[in-house]
Amino acid sequence: MSPPNADTLTTSNGTPVTDNASSLTVGANGPVLLQDFHLIDKLAHFDRERIPERVVHAKGAGAHGYLEVTHDISHLTTAKFLNGIGKKTPAFVRFSTVGGEMGSADTARDPRGFAVKFYTEEGNCDFVMNNTPVFFIRDSIKFPDFIHTQKRDPRTNLKDPNVFWDFLANNPESIHQVTILFSDRGTPASYRKMDGFYGHTLKLVDSEGKFKYVKFHFTTEQGKENLTVEEAGKLAGENPDFLTQDLFDHIEKGEYPAWKVSIQVMEPEDKDKMPFDIFDITKVWSKKQYPLHPVARFVLNKNPDNYFCEVEQSAFSPSHIVPGIDVTPDKMLQGRLFSYPDTHRHRLGPNYLQLPINRPVVPVVNHQRGGFMAFNNPGGRPNYPDSNLEDAPPKSLEQNNPKKVVTHGAEKVYGITGNYPAPIKEDIDFYQAGELWKLLSDKDKDHLVHNIAGHLGSCKESIRSLQIKHFKRAHPDYGSRVEEAIAKANSN
């Protein structure tokens, strides 16, 4: 029997559909028959078309591209996709807002996610970045609480600026990120025209197991462009999908966006010489002290063919790394290593890495079996280690070649177990925000003060007062101008 033509509508099991406009009934006006599989198949799938929305980064856009190595860093890392000038590695990116729902506006004031999946010859390597180099908090135990302040009030179902600023005022480590967020950088004009930062400190590991600390930067080649609060609000009403459309349209026209990929490099012995914890994601490294070293060029050159399959089901995690790259004791990073795969298992199922958009280009050989949507679990051999049976299970790299494998940059750690909150009065928390204030142009300062005053000004006085003290501690002029702008607005 010949299969139906590609343009013939079928049921999900491939049977040609004879009528897609009428249910199977008893007579023209009779009841519908349960045996109408096409009707049941169609309605049942429709009822299940939505998977759980991401708790964060719900609204996003994606594209395919590649990373091309432009400079040799083989002395720093064994990661194969970062070695060999001219080497290209296929990639997929998902840009997103953080706090809003699926239907929220692209132009909302929010950090932007910048997640990249590299399909390397050693497995997938994910860079889960943002368009800001720092974050609001430095310990992942605070992350659920912080995100709750970005969501709707459980009673009113409305956004509440009091909750937002109450959390920030009581966690002043956030002031650096707040200063960036309420500048015009908090409302980028295009995903193509913003930078990406892997804010966490990582390690690059060489063939001898020696490592250096690094931070990755993706610098846009399109030139940075941001929106004023008025422009962002106008676009939110006219086209809430403005950034999504901008990215799609430019790639569709062959105007492929690109970024220069660079790293800051720090010697391990410098760690204890710094005035702050280098694993604290609320801090940046001075580019004068640790300049950018070029590594590669990142290009996007193809739009998704199916948004749901490729963008909505894409799943990224900082725990997806390859030999030659290693993690650090960053408290936020350590929490993300668990939380990201865990939420993917909830949203997409335990076999989310078997979905085409997430599947590595190399063979996956493991002992995992079963679970929802398991269509690529290897069978026909024992699913446990150390077997003497004829079809023996796979061995680890160390078992196969123990002398040549270096996947981890060994580092001595020691200390007494306990809960160690960072001192909230640490001056460095305010120092970097103050340095950023001094770097801003007069126009940028005006916009920053205007944006903060418009949002913080609607909060309770006790919250405003505490937050203004933090701004003044960063820089007296910074706090005084915010205070004056709020007073002026509230007197009108």
Secondary structure as UniProt FT lines:
FT   TURN            6..7
FT   TURN            12..13
FT   TURN            28..29
FT   TURN            34..35
FT   HELIX           37..47
FT   STRAND          60..69
FT   TURN            74..76
FT   HELIX           80..82
FT   TURN            85..86
FT   STRAND          88..97
FT   TURN            102..103
FT   TURN            106..107
FT   STRAND          112..120
FT   TURN            121..122
FT   STRAND          123..130
FT   HELIX           140..142
FT   HELIX           143..150
FT   TURN            154..156
FT   HELIX           161..169
FT   HELIX           172..174
FT   HELIX           175..181
FT   HELIX           184..186
FT   HELIX           191..193
FT   STRAND          196..205
FT   TURN            207..208
FT   STRAND          211..220
FT   HELIX           229..238
FT   TURN            240..241
FT   HELIX           242..252
FT   TURN            253..254
FT   STRAND          258..266
FT   HELIX           268..273
FT   TURN            278..279
FT   TURN            281..282
FT   TURN            287..289
FT   STRAND          293..302
FT   HELIX           308..312
FT   TURN            318..319
FT   TURN            323..324
FT   STRAND          325..326
FT   HELIX           331..348
FT   TURN            350..351
FT   HELIX           352..354
FT   TURN            356..358
FT   TURN            372..373
FT   HELIX           397..400
FT   TURN            402..404
FT   TURN            424..425
FT   HELIX           427..439
FT   HELIX           442..456
FT   TURN            457..458
FT   HELIX           461..474
FT   HELIX           476..491
//
